[in-house]
């Protein structure tokens, strides 16, 4: 009888102890994956900032999903790779940006994420050669496409 009690106690101790360790491991793995996703998204945002500052429409377009949507302030939405490329080509033919991005929030949920950012700097208007202040707030929606985080939706508006 004593042997059976000891066996039962050992069984439950091991079962609950192992289950607890397993759930802790799963929680740690989830936290690590989320941290890695946030870092990759932050890298995409910094690359995007570089594409804006260098007027690189090709690179900007490559950061979007195939069915991505670019929703510029006071302009029509560009849907899909071809329209997005055309929109950036047009924007960069009109202005030269010199901005800095500030990441305020990145939230990851499975294969989707969003980022709230703001940007500040200046814009050179090619037609007039005038440089004006530039300040925006932005909302990015990201999707994990084939193992890489890409911009699925992007919109911004001026704060001043």
ChimeraX attribute file (.defattr): number of C-alpha atoms within 10 A of each C-alpha:
attribute: neighborCount
match mode: 1-to-1
recipient: residues
	/A:1	6
	/A:2	7
	/A:3	8
	/A:4	9
	/A:5	10
	/A:6	10
	/A:7	12
	/A:8	12
	/A:9	12
	/A:10	11
	/A:11	12
	/A:12	11
	/A:13	12
	/A:14	12
	/A:15	12
	/A:16	11
	/A:17	11
	/A:18	12
	/A:19	12
	/A:20	12
	/A:21	12
	/A:22	12
	/A:23	11
	/A:24	12
	/A:25	12
	/A:26	12
	/A:27	12
	/A:28	12
	/A:29	12
	/A:30	13
	/A:31	12
	/A:32	12
	/A:33	14
	/A:34	16
	/A:35	13
	/A:36	12
	/A:37	22
	/A:38	20
	/A:39	13
	/A:40	15
	/A:41	25
	/A:42	16
	/A:43	13
	/A:44	20
	/A:45	21
	/A:46	16
	/A:47	15
	/A:48	21
	/A:49	19
	/A:50	19
	/A:51	19
	/A:52	21
	/A:53	16
	/A:54	15
	/A:55	20
	/A:56	16
	/A:57	19
	/A:58	15
	/A:59	17
	/A:60	22
	/A:61	25
	/A:62	15
	/A:63	21
	/A:64	25
	/A:65	21
	/A:66	17
	/A:67	14
	/A:68	23
	/A:69	21
	/A:70	26
	/A:71	19
	/A:72	17
	/A:73	12
	/A:74	9
	/A:75	9
	/A:76	10
	/A:77	16
	/A:78	19
	/A:79	18
	/A:80	17
	/A:81	20
	/A:82	12
	/A:83	16
	/A:84	25
	/A:85	21
	/A:86	15
	/A:87	22
	/A:88	23
	/A:89	17
	/A:90	12
	/A:91	16
	/A:92	19
	/A:93	13
	/A:94	14
	/A:95	18
	/A:96	18
	/A:97	24
	/A:98	19
	/A:99	20
	/A:100	17
	/A:101	19
	/A:102	15
	/A:103	14
	/A:104	10
	/A:105	11
	/A:106	18
	/A:107	15
	/A:108	18
	/A:109	10
	/A:110	11
	/A:111	13
	/A:112	16
	/A:113	21
	/A:114	21
	/A:115	20
	/A:116	16
	/A:117	18
	/A:118	19
	/A:119	20
	/A:120	18
	/A:121	14
	/A:122	16
	/A:123	20
	/A:124	17
	/A:125	16
	/A:126	13
	/A:127	9
	/A:128	9
	/A:129	10
	/A:130	10
	/A:131	14
	/A:132	12
	/A:133	13
	/A:134	18
	/A:135	18
	/A:136	17
	/A:137	16
	/A:138	20
	/A:139	17
	/A:140	20
	/A:141	21
	/A:142	27
	/A:143	24
	/A:144	17
	/A:145	15
	/A:146	8
	/A:147	8
	/A:148	15
	/A:149	24
	/A:150	25
	/A:151	29
	/A:152	24
	/A:153	19
	/A:154	19
	/A:155	15
	/A:156	19
	/A:157	15
	/A:158	14
	/A:159	12
	/A:160	7
